[in-house]
Amino acid sequence: MDEELRVVTERLRAEAAASGVPDAPASHDRLAATGDPDELAAVLTEPGQPLWARELAAFRLGSAGDRRAFESLVLLLNHRDPPRCAAAARALARLGDPRTARAAAALATNELRVAYALHPVRLLVELRAPEAVPALITTLERRLRPHDPHRRVALACVEGLGDLGDGRAGPVLNDALAHPALAEAAVRALARIPGQR
């Protein structure tokens, strides 16, 4: 079992145990041990499955490259619980589904869900897809408004744009220099973009 799967499995086992459902820990252990992808996929479509079971099935399928997990992982990527978002992002990065970058870009730029955009932003950077730079620029531009409370998302955009090294990010990174919480990261990001100072 790889380390990421072990961490996810332990977190979800604790969640199953805390659910108060007597057979939840045994159900968790069965899902964690099964080698049958069809059994895991069934959990994603059967009504009444608990969230921990859906997450475990989606993470295992996604990590194995089974595209039946895509929709569930995208929903988890935008969840209010950061560990769920992080696990979904890791599985989506492994999944290799061509729809992933478009979905992550839509989540990163959705102003109604911006509080949960951190992991979609980071996933876009990891994917290095064509959608990444425009989505990060849009998200960062919105975060530069006065009194925006989503500094972690803004910082992830600044750092991600530096990692991507695309010249289109120069203007928004220069704008970020005026924001004390972002200035140092913006200087580093600009230094990584050819032709920028």
C-alpha positions as CSV (number, residue, x, y, z in Angstrom):
1,M,0.0,0.0,0.0
2,D,1.5,3.4,-1.0
3,E,1.7,6.1,1.6
4,E,-1.1,8.3,0.2
5,L,-3.5,5.3,0.1
6,R,-2.5,4.4,3.7
7,V,-3.2,8.0,4.9
8,V,-6.6,8.1,3.2
9,T,-7.5,4.6,4.3
10,E,-6.7,5.4,8.0
11,R,-8.6,8.7,7.9
12,L,-11.7,7.1,6.4
13,R,-11.5,4.1,8.8
14,A,-11.6,6.5,11.7
15,E,-14.6,8.3,10.1
16,A,-16.4,5.0,9.5
17,A,-15.7,4.0,13.2
18,A,-17.1,7.3,14.4
19,S,-20.2,7.0,12.3
20,G,-21.9,4.9,14.9
21,V,-23.0,2.3,12.4
22,P,-22.0,-1.1,13.9
23,D,-20.8,-2.7,10.7
24,A,-19.1,0.4,9.2
25,P,-15.5,-0.5,10.2
26,A,-15.9,-4.0,8.7
27,S,-17.4,-2.5,5.5
28,H,-14.5,-0.1,5.3
29,D,-11.9,-2.9,5.7
30,R,-13.6,-4.9,2.9
31,L,-13.5,-1.9,0.6
32,A,-9.9,-1.2,1.4
33,A,-8.9,-4.8,0.7
34,T,-11.0,-5.6,-2.3
35,G,-9.2,-6.1,-5.6
36,D,-12.4,-5.9,-7.6
37,P,-12.8,-2.6,-9.4
38,D,-16.4,-3.4,-10.2
39,E,-17.2,-3.6,-6.5
40,L,-15.6,-0.2,-5.9
41,A,-17.4,1.3,-8.9
42,A,-20.7,0.0,-7.5
43,V,-20.2,2.0,-4.3
44,L,-20.2,5.2,-6.4
45,T,-23.6,4.5,-7.9
46,E,-25.5,2.6,-5.1
47,P,-27.9,4.9,-3.2
48,G,-27.4,5.3,0.5
49,Q,-23.6,4.8,0.5
50,P,-21.8,6.9,3.2
51,L,-19.4,9.6,2.1
52,W,-16.4,7.8,3.5
53,A,-17.2,4.7,1.4
54,R,-17.7,6.8,-1.8
55,E,-14.4,8.6,-1.1
56,L,-12.5,5.4,-0.5
57,A,-13.9,3.8,-3.7
58,A,-13.3,6.9,-5.8
59,F,-9.7,7.3,-4.5
60,R,-8.8,3.7,-5.1
61,L,-10.3,3.7,-8.6
62,G,-8.9,7.0,-9.6
63,S,-5.4,6.1,-8.3
64,A,-5.6,3.0,-10.5
65,G,-6.6,5.0,-13.6
66,D,-10.2,3.8,-13.7
67,R,-12.2,6.7,-15.2
68,R,-15.5,5.6,-13.5
69,A,-14.2,7.6,-10.5
70,F,-14.0,10.9,-12.4
71,E,-17.3,12.5,-11.4
72,S,-17.1,11.5,-7.8
73,L,-13.5,12.8,-7.5
74,V,-14.5,16.1,-9.0
75,L,-17.3,16.5,-6.5
76,L,-14.8,15.6,-3.7
77,L,-12.2,18.1,-5.1
78,N,-14.7,20.9,-4.3
79,H,-15.7,19.6,-0.8
80,R,-15.6,21.8,2.3
81,D,-13.3,19.3,4.0
82,P,-9.6,20.0,2.9
83,P,-8.4,16.4,3.4
84,R,-11.1,15.2,1.0
85,C,-10.1,17.8,-1.5
86,A,-6.4,16.9,-1.2
87,A,-7.1,13.2,-1.7
88,A,-9.3,13.9,-4.7
89,A,-6.7,16.1,-6.3
90,R,-4.0,13.3,-5.8
91,A,-6.3,10.7,-7.4
92,L,-7.3,13.0,-10.2
93,A,-3.7,13.7,-11.0
94,R,-3.1,9.9,-11.3
95,L,-6.3,9.3,-13.2
96,G,-5.2,10.7,-16.5
97,D,-8.7,11.7,-17.6
98,P,-8.6,14.5,-20.3
99,R,-11.6,16.1,-18.6
100,T,-9.7,16.8,-15.4
101,A,-8.1,20.1,-16.3
102,R,-11.3,21.6,-17.6
103,A,-13.2,20.6,-14.4
104,A,-10.4,21.9,-12.1
105,A,-10.4,25.2,-14.0
106,A,-14.2,25.5,-13.6
107,L,-13.9,24.9,-9.9
108,A,-10.9,27.3,-9.5
109,T,-12.7,30.1,-11.2
110,N,-16.1,29.6,-9.6
111,E,-16.6,32.7,-7.3
112,L,-19.4,31.0,-5.4
113,R,-17.0,28.2,-4.3
114,V,-13.7,30.2,-4.1
115,A,-13.3,29.2,-0.5
116,Y,-12.6,25.7,-1.7
117,A,-10.5,26.6,-4.8
118,L,-7.1,25.9,-3.2
119,H,-6.8,22.2,-4.3
120,P,-8.2,22.8,-7.8
121,V,-5.6,25.5,-8.3
122,R,-2.8,23.2,-7.1
123,L,-4.1,20.4,-9.3
124,L,-4.1,22.7,-12.4
125,V,-0.4,23.5,-11.7
126,E,0.4,19.9,-11.4
127,L,-1.4,19.0,-14.6
128,R,0.3,21.8,-16.6
129,A,-2.7,21.7,-19.0
130,P,-3.6,24.5,-21.4
131,E,-6.4,25.6,-19.1
132,A,-4.1,26.2,-16.1
133,V,-2.6,29.6,-16.8
134,P,-5.9,31.3,-17.9
135,A,-7.7,29.9,-14.9
136,L,-5.0,30.9,-12.4
137,I,-4.8,34.4,-13.9
138,T,-8.6,34.8,-13.6
139,T,-8.7,33.5,-10.0
140,L,-5.7,35.7,-8.9
141,E,-7.1,38.8,-10.5
142,R,-10.3,38.4,-8.5
143,R,-8.3,37.8,-5.3
144,L,-6.5,41.2,-5.7
145,R,-9.6,43.1,-4.8
146,P,-9.5,45.0,-1.5
147,H,-10.2,43.0,1.6
148,D,-10.4,39.7,-0.2
149,P,-10.4,36.9,2.5
150,H,-9.0,34.2,0.3
151,R,-5.2,34.8,0.6
152,R,-4.3,31.2,0.6
153,V,-5.9,30.8,-2.8
154,A,-4.2,33.9,-4.1
155,L,-0.8,32.7,-2.8
156,A,-1.3,29.3,-4.5
157,C,-2.1,31.1,-7.8
158,V,1.0,33.3,-7.5
159,E,3.2,30.3,-6.8
160,G,1.6,28.2,-9.4
161,L,2.0,30.9,-12.1
162,G,5.7,31.0,-11.2
163,D,5.9,27.2,-11.5
164,L,4.2,27.3,-14.9
165,G,6.6,30.1,-16.1
166,D,4.2,31.5,-18.7
167,G,4.7,35.1,-19.8
168,R,0.9,35.8,-19.9
169,A,1.1,35.8,-16.1
170,G,3.4,38.8,-16.0
171,P,0.8,41.6,-15.6
172,V,-1.2,39.9,-12.9
173,L,1.9,39.0,-11.0
174,N,3.1,42.6,-11.2
175,D,-0.3,43.7,-9.8
176,A,0.2,41.2,-6.9
177,L,3.4,43.0,-5.9
178,A,1.2,45.7,-4.4
179,H,-0.2,43.2,-1.9
180,P,2.1,42.7,1.1
181,A,0.9,39.1,1.7
182,L,1.7,38.2,-1.9
183,A,4.6,40.5,-2.8
184,E,7.5,38.1,-1.9
185,A,6.0,35.2,-3.7
186,A,5.2,37.4,-6.7
187,V,8.9,38.5,-6.9
188,R,9.9,34.9,-6.9
189,A,7.3,33.9,-9.5
190,L,8.3,36.8,-11.8
191,A,11.9,35.7,-11.6
192,R,10.9,32.3,-13.0
193,I,9.2,33.7,-16.0
194,P,11.4,34.4,-19.0
195,G,11.6,38.1,-19.9
196,Q,10.0,39.3,-16.6
197,R,11.7,41.2,-13.8
